[in-house]
Amino acid sequence: SRRSTSGYRSFDAFAKPIDGIRNKTTTGGIITLLATSVAAILFISQIFLYHQLDVQNSLVLAPSFPLNVVIPTESGFSTAIFAKGGRKHKRKANPNASPEMIASISTLAANRVEIFIKVTFPQLNCKTLDYSHNNAKFSTGQFTQQNGLAKFTKRRPTEHDFAKATNMPTAGLSKQKIDTDPASENACTIRGSITVPRIGGVISFFLSEQTFKETSKLLQTGTTLEDTDLQTGGHKVHHYIHDVTFGDHFPLATNPLRDVMIHLEHETGISLNQVSVNLVPTKYKRFARRNKDTYQISMSNYIVKPEVLVDTNPMQLPGLSIRYDFSPIAVHHVESRENFFVFLSSLIGIVGGVFVTVRLVSSVLVSSAQMMKKID
C-alpha cells in the first residue's frame, strides 16, 4: 500500500517545510490532483460559456422617409436614370454624376427591396400567362416601361420543377434540363426579380384577360373542360410556389412562401389565390460581423371563386396575387459575447483561485491535525 500511495508524492505542489526542507507527501499529491481537476473543469466550463452567444431582441420604429425620397419623381430623375445610376453606383462611381445625384441614388437604393419570385403553373401554357405590378401589366407594355426589360422569364418547367408542381417524386431529376414529358407541354415556370420602393404594393401572375374571356364564353356554352383547354391553351391556375423572397430573408425564421402547393378546389380550376404579406424589417447583427438588413415574413391567403371574380369591378383575373406591405415596427436581433479581456481575467482568477483556496484549506487541515497531535 505504501508503494501505491507513494506515487502521489511526485504531484505534490504544496510541499511542507520541515526543518528547512520542503517535503512532498502523499496527501499533498492527492490534494494537488483534486485542485487540478477542479481547475480544469472550471476552465473548460468558462470557455464553453464564453462561446455561447448572448442574444438580445428589441423593437424599434422603422425609419421612414418622404415619398419623394423613396420614389423617383420627374422633378428629380426618372426610374430609368435611377436604374442606370444605381448599377454604376454599385460597381464604380459615375464620374459625370453630381454629388447630389450620387447621394440621392444612395438614399433611393437603401429604400428599395428586391423581390425574387419563382412559381410553376403545371396546367397553364406560358402564352396565356400574364403578370403585373401595381396594375401595370406586361401585356400592355406598362410593366416594361416602369421596370425595364427581362425582369421575369417564362419557360417550360424543368424535370425537377414539374415533378414538384405535380406532387411527384423528385429523386434523380434534373434541375436544369427542360421536361420533355407531353404532360408538361402546357405548363409554365415564371422566374425573376423586381426591385421596388419600400412601400406597399401588389404583384400578380394571372390568366390573360383575353384567355379568361374566351374560357368563360366556352364554359357558358357547355363546352367541356378538356375541349376548352385545347382551344385556349389551358386555363387551370393551380400553382406551386417554389420561392418568394423579399430582400435578404432573416435566416433564423422560416419563409412561409417557399415550397408551397396551391391546389384550387373549384372544378374549373379558375380561382384567384390572394396572398397578403406583412414584411417586418429585421436588423441582424452577428458577433464580429456587420449589421445586415433582413426581413421576416408573415402571410395569410384566401381563395376567390370565379363567380366572385366576374362580379368585381374592375374584373379580377384568376391566378396568384401577392399584396405586400411593410411593418412600421422593426426588430433588432443582436448576437454578442462577453468582452475577451473580461473573459481572460475571470478565467485566470478562477484557475488561480482554485489553487489558493485548496492551499488555504489544506494548510488549515494540516495545522489542525498538528494541534490535535500536540493535545494528545
BELCORMO-V218459 format. One record per helix or strand of 3 or more residues. SS is the DSSP state (H for helix, E for strand). FROM is the first residue (numbers start at 0). TO is the last residue. Records with the same first field share a line. If there is no record, write none. Layout:
BEGIN
SS = FROM-TO ; FROM-TO
END
This chain:
BEGIN
H = 1-10 ; 25-50 ; 66-69 ; 78-90 ; 98-109 ; 125-127 ; 141-146 ; 158-164 ; 181-183 ; 208-219 ; 224-231 ; 305-310 ; 339-374
E = 15-17 ; 20-22 ; 53-60 ; 111-120 ; 128-132 ; 151-154 ; 187-196 ; 200-206 ; 238-245 ; 257-261 ; 270-284 ; 290-304 ; 318-325 ; 328-335
END
